[in-house]
Amino acid sequence: MRDEWTQEYVKYSNEVLKENIIDEIESLTVHDFQDILDNKKLDVQVDELDRIIDELLNVLFEERAK
């Protein structure tokens, strides 16, 4: 059984790794993000993601076209 220090170190290391992964995800283009979803075969509806992107596009366009 691991001692308490080792457990805390592993927990901290995992959190750092997750933060690094989040940073990587945040830097992806939409196209790269969609490719990763497809490659990992995640159960995400690409049509739904496309709808969200289109909706965001329209909102931002309306704001900027004023």
N, C-alpha and C positions, 0 to 999 in steps of 0.2 A: 504494500500500500504506500502511496506517495505521502511524503510529509506535507505539512501545511504550506511551507515556503514553496515547494515544487508545484503544488496545486495553484497557488496564487500566481506564480511565474507563468505557468501554462495558460491560465486565464488571461493574464495581461498580454502575453504573446498573441493569443487568439484575437483579442480586441484590436491590437495593433495591425494584425494581418487584415482583419475586416475593414478597418479604416483605410488601409492602403487599397483594398479592392474597391471600396466606395469611391475613392479619389480617381481610380482608373475608370470606373463606370461613368463618373461625372464628366470625364474628359472625352468620352466617345462621341462621335457624330451620330446622328439619328440612324443613318444608313448602317454604320458599324454596329450600333446597338441592335437593330433588327436582324442583322446577320448572326450575331451571337445568340439571340433568341432562337433563330432557326437552327443553328448548328448544335445547340444544346438540347434541342427538341423540347423546349419548355412549352407548357400548355398555355400559350398566350395567343389570343386571336389577333393575327396581323391586321385583319380588317378593322378591329377595334382600335388598335394602335394608330393605324392610318387615319381613322375618324378623329381621334384625339388630336393628332398633328394638324389635320385640316382645320379643326375647330380653333386651335391655337393660332394657326396662320391667319384665319379670318379675324380673330380678335385683335391680334397685333397689327394687321393691315388697317383695320378700322381706326385704331388708335393713332397710327402714324399718318394716315391719309387726311387727317383733319387739318 
